[in-house]
Amino acid sequence: GAGLALALTLAFQAASVFGDRPEDDEGEDHSFGEGEVGEGGAEGWEAQEARATDAVYVMEHGFLNAGDPDWKPRGTLLLSSSGSGSEARLSDAKEFVQLRPELQGLMTEAAGRSVYYAVRMYSPENPNRMLQASIPAKILADRFEDWHDILEVTVGAVGVPIGLSYRVKHTLGLALFDHTQVHLAEPSWVEGPRVPPNFRNMGGPGGKAGQEPPGPQSFLRRYWWVILIGFLLLSSTSGDAPSAGGKGGGGGGGGRRA
C-alpha cells in the first residue's frame, strides 16, 4: 500500500511539473503581419486608401534585329495605385498612330527575317530600369484581323511594375493595335497559407497519399517513463509479500514435525 501510494505520488508530481511546459520554444513567434511601426507608419489604413499615387511610364516598341533595335514611341502608361488597388490607362503616341497603317507590312517583312517584335516600358525618373516583353513577328503577321493585343503588367506590393508580358487574343470585329488592352496583375494579401481540409488525404509534396500530419503527443507517449517507474515500484512492493509469507509457512511446518 505504501509503495503504491509513493508511485502514484511521484507520477502525479512529475506530470504537474512537466505538463505545463510548451512544446515550442518560448521565444519563437508564430504571428503573421505584425511588426514595428516605421516612420509615418502610424497612418490609418483608411487614410492610406484615400491617398492615391500616379506614375507615368514611357512605352516604346520595335523589332529586335541583329544590331541595336530601333525603338519608336508607343505611348504612355498612366498607373494609378492606392490602398484599394491599381488602375492603368494606355495612351497612344502620335508617332504610333501615324505608323499604324504600315505595321502589317513591317510585321510581314520582320516575319520573313524571323525576328521578334518587342515592347518595353520605363519611368522617366529612372530610365535605366526597364521592363521588356517580346513575341515572334510571325505570330502577329498572321493575326491582324479579328485579333487584339494585350499588355499584362505585374505590380508589386507598393504599386511599382515588376513584370511585363505581351500576348494576342482572338476577338471578332477588332484589328491588331487598334484597341490594346492593359491588364494588371496585383499581389493578394492573406493571413496565412490556405490549405484545403482534404489536402492531407490527397498527399502533399514529400509525403504519401493518405498520410496525416503528426498531432500532439498523447499522455502515454510524453510520460511513459513516469508510468514505468511507478509500475516497477509497484511490482517490487507486491513481490516482497509472497516471499515473506513462504518463509513463515516453512517455519510453522518444522514446528509440527517436532
One Martini backbone bead per residue (centre of mass of N, CA, C, O) as a GRO file, in nm:
protein
  258
    1GLY     BB    1   0.057   0.062  -0.021
    2ALA     BB    2   0.301   0.254   0.003
    3GLY     BB    3   0.420   0.205  -0.284
    4LEU     BB    4   0.169   0.296  -0.444
    5ALA     BB    5   0.156   0.584  -0.330
    6LEU     BB    6   0.440   0.667  -0.423
    7ALA     BB    7   0.401   0.625  -0.729
    8LEU     BB    8   0.159   0.821  -0.766
    9THR     BB    9   0.300   1.072  -0.659
   10LEU     BB   10   0.530   1.083  -0.867
   11ALA     BB   11   0.355   1.097  -1.123
   12PHE     BB   12   0.192   1.362  -1.053
   13GLN     BB   13   0.438   1.546  -1.012
   14ALA     BB   14   0.563   1.512  -1.295
   15ALA     BB   15   0.313   1.606  -1.454
   16SER     BB   16   0.297   1.895  -1.322
   17VAL     BB   17   0.586   1.988  -1.412
   18PHE     BB   18   0.583   1.897  -1.737
   19GLY     BB   19   0.289   1.979  -1.849
   20ASP     BB   20   0.347   2.313  -1.875
   21ARG     BB   21   0.529   2.271  -2.106
   22PRO     BB   22   0.603   2.372  -2.401
   23GLU     BB   23   0.684   2.260  -2.715
   24ASP     BB   24   0.788   2.531  -2.773
   25ASP     BB   25   0.956   2.799  -2.785
   26GLU     BB   26   0.916   3.101  -2.628
   27GLY     BB   27   1.071   3.284  -2.861
   28GLU     BB   28   0.868   3.197  -3.070
   29ASP     BB   29   0.708   3.335  -3.364
   30HIS     BB   30   0.360   3.292  -3.514
   31SER     BB   31   0.301   3.553  -3.639
   32PHE     BB   32   0.111   3.775  -3.859
   33GLY     BB   33   0.165   4.103  -3.964
   34GLU     BB   34   0.383   4.189  -3.750
   35GLY     BB   35   0.526   4.511  -3.643
   36GLU     BB   36   0.699   4.780  -3.672
   37VAL     BB   37   0.659   5.121  -3.670
   38GLY     BB   38   0.743   5.339  -3.881
   39GLU     BB   39   0.784   5.606  -4.057
   40GLY     BB   40   0.454   5.690  -4.089
   41GLY     BB   41   0.292   5.414  -3.980
   42ALA     BB   42   0.038   5.547  -3.815
   43GLU     BB   43  -0.133   5.536  -4.047
   44GLY     BB   44  -0.422   5.472  -4.162
   45TRP     BB   45  -0.586   5.277  -4.390
   46GLU     BB   46  -0.786   5.489  -4.495
   47ALA     BB   47  -0.567   5.701  -4.566
   48GLN     BB   48  -0.417   5.520  -4.771
   49GLU     BB   49  -0.656   5.487  -4.970
   50ALA     BB   50  -0.695   5.795  -5.028
   51ARG     BB   51  -0.394   5.780  -5.120
   52ALA     BB   52  -0.295   5.848  -5.439
   53THR     BB   53  -0.079   5.727  -5.705
   54ASP     BB   54   0.100   5.861  -5.985
   55ALA     BB   55   0.238   5.705  -6.289
   56VAL     BB   56   0.464   5.750  -6.562
   57TYR     BB   57   0.516   5.556  -6.862
   58VAL     BB   58   0.726   5.460  -7.113
   59MET     BB   59   0.645   5.356  -7.446
   60GLU     BB   60   0.800   5.105  -7.657
   61HIS     BB   61   0.886   4.996  -7.998
   62GLY     BB   62   1.015   4.699  -8.184
   63PHE     BB   63   1.284   4.535  -8.348
   64LEU     BB   64   1.492   4.248  -8.302
   65ASN     BB   65   1.779   4.279  -8.417
   66ALA     BB   66   2.108   4.226  -8.444
   67GLY     BB   67   2.120   4.492  -8.347
   68ASP     BB   68   2.002   4.773  -8.256
   69PRO     BB   69   1.712   4.877  -8.177
   70ASP     BB   70   1.436   5.063  -8.319
   71TRP     BB   71   1.299   5.276  -8.118
   72LYS     BB   72   0.955   5.361  -8.073
   73PRO     BB   73   0.685   5.525  -8.007
   74ARG     BB   74   0.385   5.412  -7.819
   75GLY     BB   75   0.356   5.569  -7.534
   76THR     BB   76   0.155   5.594  -7.233
   77LEU     BB   77   0.153   5.489  -6.882
   78LEU     BB   78  -0.104   5.509  -6.646
   79LEU     BB   79  -0.044   5.463  -6.292
   80SER     BB   80  -0.286   5.387  -6.042
   81SER     BB   81  -0.238   5.391  -5.684
   82SER     BB   82  -0.373   5.219  -5.392
   83GLY     BB   83  -0.508   5.052  -5.125
   84SER     BB   84  -0.744   4.921  -5.332
   85GLY     BB   85  -0.553   4.962  -5.595
   86SER     BB   86  -0.514   4.942  -5.956
   87GLU     BB   87  -0.457   5.149  -6.255
   88ALA     BB   88  -0.471   5.152  -6.624
   89ARG     BB   89  -0.350   5.374  -6.900
   90LEU     BB   90  -0.337   5.391  -7.255
   91SER     BB   91  -0.146   5.609  -7.469
   92ASP     BB   92  -0.109   5.705  -7.780
   93ALA     BB   93   0.111   5.798  -7.996
   94LYS     BB   94   0.152   5.985  -8.273
   95GLU     BB   95   0.356   5.797  -8.416
   96PHE     BB   96   0.182   5.540  -8.392
   97VAL     BB   97  -0.066   5.632  -8.551
   98GLN     BB   98   0.095   5.683  -8.818
   99LEU     BB   99   0.217   5.372  -8.826
  100ARG     BB  100  -0.023   5.168  -8.829
  101PRO     BB  101  -0.072   5.112  -9.145
  102GLU     BB  102   0.241   4.978  -9.159
  103LEU     BB  103   0.259   4.728  -8.964
  104GLN     BB  104   0.188   4.483  -9.141
  105GLY     BB  105   0.430   4.507  -9.336
  106LEU     BB  106   0.653   4.504  -9.118
  107MET     BB  107   0.570   4.226  -8.999
  108THR     BB  108   0.615   4.056  -9.256
  109GLU     BB  109   0.914   4.125  -9.289
  110ALA     BB  110   1.003   4.021  -9.005
  111ALA     BB  111   0.907   3.726  -9.046
  112GLY     BB  112   1.118   3.661  -9.276
  113ARG     BB  113   1.361   3.720  -9.048
  114SER     BB  114   1.301   3.606  -8.764
  115VAL     BB  115   1.182   3.818  -8.566
  116TYR     BB  116   1.110   4.042  -8.300
  117TYR     BB  117   0.854   4.182  -8.113
  118ALA     BB  118   0.876   4.476  -7.901
  119VAL     BB  119   0.821   4.583  -7.555
  120ARG     BB  120   0.871   4.881  -7.352
  121MET     BB  121   0.934   5.007  -7.010
  122TYR     BB  122   0.966   5.333  -6.836
  123SER     BB  123   1.094   5.568  -6.623
  124PRO     BB  124   1.197   5.893  -6.634
  125GLU     BB  125   1.344   5.877  -6.349
  126ASN     BB  126   1.434   5.555  -6.444
  127PRO     BB  127   1.568   5.447  -6.742
  128ASN     BB  128   1.745   5.187  -6.652
  129ARG     BB  129   1.465   5.067  -6.570
  130MET     BB  130   1.342   4.786  -6.746
  131LEU     BB  131   1.064   4.654  -6.934
  132GLN     BB  132   1.036   4.345  -7.133
  133ALA     BB  133   0.865   4.230  -7.436
  134SER     BB  134   0.819   3.939  -7.658
  135ILE     BB  135   0.738   3.841  -8.009
  136PRO     BB  136   0.683   3.683  -8.279
  137ALA     BB  137   0.620   3.821  -8.587
  138LYS     BB  138   0.458   3.583  -8.716
  139ILE     BB  139   0.215   3.590  -8.524
  140LEU     BB  140   0.122   3.882  -8.609
  141ALA     BB  141   0.106   3.856  -8.924
  142ASP     BB  142  -0.142   3.629  -8.895
  143ARG     BB  143  -0.299   3.850  -8.668
  144PHE     BB  144  -0.490   4.118  -8.754
  145GLU     BB  145  -0.761   3.994  -8.786
  146ASP     BB  146  -0.951   3.936  -8.512
  147TRP     BB  147  -0.741   4.089  -8.322
  148HIS     BB  148  -0.575   4.148  -7.997
  149ASP     BB  149  -0.375   4.322  -7.777
  150ILE     BB  150  -0.184   4.244  -7.465
  151LEU     BB  151  -0.099   4.404  -7.161
  152GLU     BB  152   0.092   4.272  -6.884
  153VAL     BB  153   0.106   4.403  -6.553
  154THR     BB  154   0.324   4.367  -6.280
  155VAL     BB  155   0.272   4.440  -5.945
  156GLY     BB  156   0.359   4.530  -5.646
  157ALA     BB  157   0.303   4.618  -5.318
  158VAL     BB  158   0.366   4.943  -5.407
  159GLY     BB  159   0.292   4.972  -5.736
  160VAL     BB  160   0.537   4.856  -5.889
  161PRO     BB  161   0.668   4.749  -6.166
  162ILE     BB  162   0.792   4.387  -6.231
  163GLY     BB  163   0.621   4.310  -6.501
  164LEU     BB  164   0.612   4.190  -6.857
  165SER     BB  165   0.356   4.116  -7.105
  166TYR     BB  166   0.274   3.962  -7.436
  167ARG     BB  167  -0.042   3.931  -7.619
  168VAL     BB  168  -0.295   3.751  -7.799
  169LYS     BB  169  -0.650   3.777  -7.909
  170HIS     BB  170  -0.943   3.643  -8.011
  171THR     BB  171  -1.153   3.895  -8.185
  172LEU     BB  172  -1.429   3.999  -8.317
  173GLY     BB  173  -1.389   4.314  -8.496
  174LEU     BB  174  -1.082   4.333  -8.460
  175ALA     BB  175  -0.760   4.495  -8.456
  176LEU     BB  176  -0.445   4.527  -8.451
  177PHE     BB  177  -0.364   4.807  -8.241
  178ASP     BB  178  -0.648   4.948  -8.183
  179HIS     BB  179  -0.706   4.777  -7.887
  180THR     BB  180  -0.514   4.803  -7.631
  181GLN     BB  181  -0.473   4.613  -7.354
  182VAL     BB  182  -0.465   4.642  -6.986
  183HIS     BB  183  -0.325   4.429  -6.746
  184LEU     BB  184  -0.343   4.358  -6.396
  185ALA     BB  185  -0.110   4.221  -6.154
  186GLU     BB  186  -0.182   4.154  -5.823
  187PRO     BB  187  -0.135   4.121  -5.504
  188SER     BB  188  -0.222   3.900  -5.240
  189TRP     BB  189  -0.372   3.900  -4.916
  190VAL     BB  190  -0.280   3.691  -4.638
  191GLU     BB  191  -0.263   3.538  -4.319
  192GLY     BB  192  -0.214   3.253  -4.466
  193PRO     BB  193  -0.215   2.945  -4.549
  194ARG     BB  194  -0.414   2.765  -4.787
  195VAL     BB  195  -0.563   2.466  -4.666
  196PRO     BB  196  -0.727   2.211  -4.743
  197PRO     BB  197  -0.889   1.966  -4.566
  198ASN     BB  198  -0.811   1.724  -4.797
  199PHE     BB  199  -0.492   1.733  -4.831
  200ARG     BB  200  -0.391   1.495  -4.645
  201ASN     BB  201  -0.542   1.273  -4.836
  202MET     BB  202  -0.370   1.347  -5.112
  203GLY     BB  203  -0.097   1.444  -5.083
  204GLY     BB  204   0.206   1.588  -5.057
  205PRO     BB  205   0.502   1.714  -5.057
  206GLY     BB  206   0.693   1.442  -4.945
  207GLY     BB  207   0.433   1.258  -4.946
  208LYS     BB  208   0.170   1.046  -4.885
  209ALA     BB  209  -0.113   0.914  -4.943
  210GLY     BB  210  -0.298   0.939  -4.638
  211GLN     BB  211  -0.107   1.118  -4.477
  212GLU     BB  212  -0.090   1.240  -4.164
  213PRO     BB  213  -0.030   1.470  -3.952
  214PRO     BB  214   0.117   1.525  -3.671
  215GLY     BB  215   0.022   1.523  -3.351
  216PRO     BB  216  -0.019   1.542  -3.041
  217GLN     BB  217   0.099   1.413  -2.770
  218SER     BB  218   0.043   1.186  -2.557
  219PHE     BB  219   0.050   1.091  -2.236
  220LEU     BB  220   0.211   0.825  -2.276
  221ARG     BB  221   0.448   0.945  -2.455
  222ARG     BB  222   0.542   1.164  -2.236
  223TYR     BB  223   0.496   0.960  -1.951
  224TRP     BB  224   0.626   0.665  -1.956
  225TRP     BB  225   0.853   0.681  -1.737
  226VAL     BB  226   0.664   0.728  -1.495
  227ILE     BB  227   0.497   0.468  -1.526
  228LEU     BB  228   0.740   0.274  -1.509
  229ILE     BB  229   0.825   0.342  -1.222
  230GLY     BB  230   0.556   0.272  -1.087
  231PHE     BB  231   0.552  -0.027  -1.181
  232LEU     BB  232   0.818  -0.117  -1.044
  233LEU     BB  233   0.738  -0.045  -0.755
  234LEU     BB  234   0.484  -0.223  -0.749
  235SER     BB  235   0.629  -0.496  -0.807
  236SER     BB  236   0.830  -0.495  -0.569
  237THR     BB  237   0.613  -0.477  -0.344
  238SER     BB  238   0.441  -0.735  -0.430
  239GLY     BB  239   0.697  -0.941  -0.422
  240ASP     BB  240   0.759  -0.943  -0.103
  241ALA     BB  241   0.506  -1.087   0.032
  242PRO     BB  242   0.533  -1.396  -0.053
  243SER     BB  243   0.818  -1.448   0.063
  244ALA     BB  244   0.741  -1.398   0.362
  245GLY     BB  245   0.515  -1.621   0.382
  246GLY     BB  246   0.697  -1.872   0.314
  247LYS     BB  247   0.881  -1.856   0.560
  248GLY     BB  248   0.660  -1.888   0.772
  249GLY     BB  249   0.553  -2.169   0.679
  250GLY     BB  250   0.816  -2.329   0.723
  251GLY     BB  251   0.838  -2.286   1.023
  252GLY     BB  252   0.568  -2.425   1.100
  253GLY     BB  253   0.630  -2.711   0.993
  254GLY     BB  254   0.869  -2.776   1.184
  255GLY     BB  255   0.700  -2.769   1.443
  256ARG     BB  256   0.522  -3.028   1.387
  257ARG     BB  257   0.751  -3.240   1.383
  258ALA     BB  258   0.830  -3.186   1.682
   0.00000   0.00000   0.00000
